[in-house]
Amino acid sequence: MKFVDEVRIKVKSGDGGDGAVAWRREKFIPRGGPAGGDGGWGGDVILVVDPQLATLLDYRYVREHRAKNGEHGRGSDQNGLSQPALELRLPPGTIVKDAVTGEILADMGPDCPRFVIAKGGHGGLGNMNFATATHQAPRFAKPGKKGVEKELQLELKLLADVGIVGYPNAGKSTLISRISRARPKIADYPFTTLTPNLGVVGWRGKSFVVADVPGLIEGAHAGAGLGHQFLRHLERTKVLVHLVDPVAPGEGRGPRADLDAIDRELKLYSPVLAKKPQVIAVTKMDVPEAKEKLAELRKSFARRKRKPVILAISAVTGEGIDELLDAVAAVLRGEVPGRERLARKKVGKPRSAAAR
């Protein structure tokens, strides 16, 4: 199924039906009086979250959505039929914006499962409503109100707790397939992943959702590679797992250079995204050359301003995966991985006899 995460659509609620001007015409009732019924209400347009959906593909090719108009009133005091609402189903995490002003109208998710985006028009009153003792034969009725028309921008931002970032072929898809039941495409060439993948990870009695987005390269903000178009799916995450390939080929490539380049791209896209907690995972520890560079990498990363959690893993053999999930779970709980262990070492120094 094609992944579509941004579309522009038009919606219009139904017009209200007009009230009727009619008269009671029955045998032996010479003065029947007004009998025009009210018009029916137009249908609303309602946005509804559907957990079974994961893409906006349904709206890529059908851009206009109109609710039905209410029926007009009729004679014999008959009101027109009001129309049911038109429900548009959206995947969780869809941001609904006014396409003209850019204003955010709704953030569809657990906190907002239904949202009336366009209210249907009221039905007009028939002339039977305007009869009084002094005005017994009103020859007018009210027209129905017009429906609301809007142009909307729909942007899907996946709901995930953890985001996996890194250069192409750093092992992101292999990792998510190892820790969850997600089965993304895995191959030995760059940009194997073309769309985000979601996986649910169960760990030590808890569960969290992991998102794997297509790989970034330096210059993505200017459109290099796949650009920044999928980074919106990481904006809701609480922690980023940054995969670093210690044996990455290519001119100017290196673990520290790759790490700094991706961090620059995150900052250029969103300063908020760049400040999210990171767990750095040095991958491909099943390769002997990668293990040889590990000590050097730890010293290089330790000189950075932000002191990250650095782990060595292999998604192929499973080495370090438990430690990685423990670190991620700790960040999700609001803890700093390793801080308690370091604190115990400092406190563990025995006091002198004089201090006792």
URMO-V345440 format. One record per residue. N is the residue number from 1. RES is the residue in one letter. PHI is phi as a letter, one per 40 degrees, with the letter a starting at -180 (* if undefined). D_CENTER is the distance of its C-alpha to the mean C-alpha in Angstrom with 2 decimals. Layout:
# URMO-V345440
N;RES;PHI;D_CENTER  N;RES;PHI;D_CENTER
This chain:
# URMO-V345440
1;M;*;17.91  2;K;c;16.65  3;F;c;13.07  4;V;b;11.89  5;D;b;8.67  6;E;a;10.48  7;V;a;13.17  8;R;b;15.59  9;I;b;17.27  10;K;b;20.08  11;V;b;20.56  12;K;a;23.88  13;S;c;25.10  14;G;c;28.57  15;D;c;31.77  16;G;c;34.07  17;G;c;37.36  18;D;c;40.58  19;G;c;43.17  20;A;b;46.43  21;V;b;49.96  22;A;a;52.22  23;W;b;55.46  24;R;c;56.84  25;R;b;59.44  26;E;b;61.33  27;K;c;64.98  28;F;g;67.18  29;I;b;64.51  30;P;c;65.68  31;R;b;63.36  32;G;c;60.05  33;G;g;57.92  34;P;c;54.36  35;A;a;52.01  36;G;c;48.93  37;G;c;45.65  38;D;c;42.27  39;G;c;39.49  40;G;c;36.39  41;W;c;32.94  42;G;c;30.39  43;G;c;27.22  44;D;c;24.03  45;V;b;20.68  46;I;b;18.13  47;L;c;14.39  48;V;b;13.84  49;V;c;11.12  50;D;b;12.38  51;P;c;11.64  52;Q;c;13.66  53;L;c;11.43  54;A;b;9.33  55;T;a;9.81  56;L;b;10.79  57;L;d;14.28  58;D;c;16.02  59;Y;b;15.65  60;R;c;16.81  61;Y;b;20.39  62;V;b;20.64  63;R;c;19.97  64;E;b;22.02  65;H;b;21.69  66;R;b;24.63  67;A;c;25.67  68;K;c;29.38  69;N;c;32.03  70;G;c;34.17  71;E;c;37.73  72;H;c;40.66  73;G;c;43.14  74;R;b;46.40  75;G;c;49.95  76;S;g;51.41  77;D;f;48.84  78;Q;c;46.02  79;N;c;42.50  80;G;c;40.02  81;L;c;37.19  82;S;c;33.81  83;Q;c;30.88  84;P;c;27.96  85;A;c;24.40  86;L;c;22.27  87;E;c;19.04  88;L;b;16.09  89;R;c;13.80  90;L;b;10.04  91;P;c;7.72  92;P;d;6.03  93;G;g;2.76  94;T;c;4.54  95;I;c;6.52  96;V;b;10.11  97;K;b;12.78  98;D;c;16.50  99;A;c;17.32  100;V;c;20.71  101;T;c;20.26  102;G;g;16.71  103;E;c;16.41  104;I;c;13.14  105;L;c;14.08  106;A;a;11.41  107;D;b;8.16  108;M;c;7.86  109;G;a;8.01  110;P;d;11.25  111;D;c;12.67  112;C;a;12.34  113;P;c;12.91  114;R;b;15.07  115;F;a;15.62  116;V;c;18.72  117;I;c;17.88  118;A;a;21.51  119;K;c;24.52  120;G;c;27.36  121;G;c;30.73  122;H;c;33.54  123;G;c;36.51  124;G;c;39.78  125;L;c;42.78  126;G;c;45.82  127;N;c;49.31  128;M;c;50.22  129;N;c;48.23  130;F;b;50.46  131;A;c;53.84  132;T;b;55.92  133;A;c;59.59  134;T;c;60.38  135;H;b;58.08  136;Q;c;58.50  137;A;b;57.54  138;P;c;54.36  139;R;b;53.84  140;F;a;50.26  141;A;a;46.74  142;K;c;43.34  143;P;c;40.85  144;G;c;37.29  145;K;c;34.51  146;K;c;32.25  147;G;c;28.61  148;V;c;25.74  149;E;b;24.35  150;K;b;21.16  151;E;b;19.42  152;L;b;15.63  153;Q;b;13.12  154;L;b;9.86  155;E;b;7.16  156;L;c;4.23  157;K;b;2.38  158;L;d;3.70  159;L;c;5.36  160;A;b;8.64  161;D;c;11.84  162;V;b;13.56  163;G;b;13.12  164;I;b;16.10  165;V;b;17.44  166;G;i;20.83  167;Y;c;23.07  168;P;d;23.26  169;N;g;25.36  170;A;c;24.94  171;G;h;24.21  172;K;c;20.43  173;S;c;20.33  174;T;c;23.57  175;L;c;22.31  176;I;c;19.25  177;S;c;21.66  178;R;c;24.13  179;I;c;22.17  180;S;a;20.18  181;R;c;20.78  182;A;c;18.45  183;R;b;20.77  184;P;c;19.59  185;K;c;22.27  186;I;b;24.63  187;A;a;27.39  188;D;c;29.59  189;Y;b;28.55  190;P;c;25.95  191;F;f;22.53  192;T;c;22.69  193;T;c;18.91  194;L;b;17.53  195;T;b;13.98  196;P;c;11.66  197;N;b;12.89  198;L;b;11.90  199;G;a;14.86  200;V;c;15.94  201;V;b;18.80  202;G;b;21.55  203;W;a;23.78  204;R;f;26.73  205;G;g;25.73  206;K;b;22.14  207;S;b;18.91  208;F;a;15.71  209;V;b;12.85  210;V;b;13.34  211;A;b;11.45  212;D;b;14.00  213;V;b;13.40  214;P;d;16.33  215;G;c;19.18  216;L;b;19.90  217;I;b;23.40  218;E;c;25.32  219;G;g;24.92  220;A;c;21.35  221;H;c;20.85  222;A;c;23.63  223;G;h;22.19  224;A;c;23.97  225;G;g;22.72  226;L;c;19.24  227;G;g;18.67  228;H;c;15.62  229;Q;c;13.35  230;F;b;11.13  231;L;c;11.25  232;R;c;8.13  233;H;c;6.54  234;L;b;9.19  235;E;c;8.87  236;R;c;7.81  237;T;c;10.51  238;K;b;13.99  239;V;a;16.18  240;L;b;16.62  241;V;c;19.13  242;H;c;20.99  243;L;c;23.15  244;V;b;26.45  245;D;c;28.88  246;P;c;32.44  247;V;b;34.14  248;A;c;31.96  249;P;c;34.28  250;G;h;34.40  251;E;c;36.14  252;G;g;34.93  253;R;c;32.65  254;G;a;32.95  255;P;d;30.88  256;R;c;31.23  257;A;c;30.74  258;D;c;27.59  259;L;c;26.14  260;D;c;27.04  261;A;c;25.79  262;I;c;22.23  263;D;c;22.26  264;R;c;23.46  265;E;c;20.69  266;L;c;18.05  267;K;c;20.12  268;L;c;20.51  269;Y;c;16.80  270;S;a;16.09  271;P;d;18.79  272;V;c;16.43  273;L;c;14.89  274;A;c;18.53  275;K;c;19.67  276;K;c;17.56  277;P;d;19.99  278;Q;b;20.87  279;V;b;22.79  280;I;c;24.77  281;A;b;25.80  282;V;c;28.73  283;T;c;28.49  284;K;g;31.12  285;M;c;33.66  286;D;c;35.29  287;V;c;36.70  288;P;d;39.93  289;E;c;39.41  290;A;c;36.09  291;K;c;37.86  292;E;c;40.59  293;K;c;38.25  294;L;c;36.41  295;A;c;38.90  296;E;c;38.92  297;L;c;35.13  298;R;d;35.05  299;K;c;37.62  300;S;c;35.77  301;F;c;32.43  302;A;c;34.33  303;R;c;35.46  304;R;c;31.99  305;K;c;31.32  306;R;c;28.29  307;K;c;29.69  308;P;c;27.19  309;V;c;27.51  310;I;b;28.94  311;L;b;29.26  312;A;b;30.90  313;I;b;29.42  314;S;b;30.00  315;A;c;27.39  316;V;c;30.29  317;T;c;32.77  318;G;g;30.51  319;E;c;32.24  320;G;g;30.44  321;I;c;27.40  322;D;c;28.40  323;E;c;28.79  324;L;c;25.39  325;L;c;23.67  326;D;c;25.92  327;A;c;24.95  328;V;c;21.20  329;A;c;21.83  330;A;c;24.06  331;V;c;21.54  332;L;c;19.03  333;R;c;22.04  334;G;g;22.65  335;E;c;25.68  336;V;b;26.93  337;P;d;27.93  338;G;g;31.68  339;R;c;32.54  340;E;c;34.36  341;R;c;36.30  342;L;c;37.49  343;A;c;38.40  344;R;c;40.57  345;K;c;42.46  346;K;c;43.37  347;V;c;44.44  348;G;c;46.38  349;K;c;49.38  350;P;c;52.50  351;R;c;54.33  352;S;c;57.96  353;A;c;60.96  354;A;c;61.76  355;A;c;58.30  356;R;c;58.84
